[in-house]
């Protein structure tokens, strides 16, 4: 059996409380040997670290999600530094910018939008600073904010690489990411009937410059679409990606695991 990693899962979410052991057992049975549980706040990050301490196959990323920017402390850095020192914390994130639901779409004003964007930019910058300080790479979230996200990451190129997780943008945007030394990762959307744009991006992404993820509990691949996702489903994502890239599962396993180990050195 070919082995794979799930480089982006939200295993600290309550979705997994009823059957956590079974979820991990199914991942093992599917050949998913390493899983990164992603923090979305300080509390979530601490839960991710606690899971990594308890389970050998689990690792953690620590960060603050941009959609929760208004709830973030003024200075995240002291707490992030404390978490980043942990031997199983492999990255900072997820962090980035998200303009999909601005306050003005929910009864707010354009001034509220400006404040929201400024808070997101500030906590993104703080997280990139901690990543650079600790020699860690960053897990990048962007939604309806590509140009601003790339512009804010670019000055850190050479110090911090980003993986644009759940990539679903154009080939031109893919090339802009790769040009600054960053990567992308692909989710179950690649298996969706309406995911041809994702398959086109996969086809255009050189081997060694992408990883695989579930973003579970979200975006479960076909044939589980609409259900709760879990790390075992990397197997279905990998099957589609291998088909698009015209390579064997064994080759995809080798190259994506090597890419992840290079991007997240503490995974080793």
Beta strands, then each sheet from edge to edge (+ up, - down):
strand 1: 4-9
strand 2: 32-38
strand 3: 58-62
strand 4: 89-98
strand 5: 137-143
strand 6: 162-164
strand 7: 183-186
strand 8: 210-212
sheet 1: 1+ 2+ 3+ 4+ 5+ 6+ 7+ 8+
end
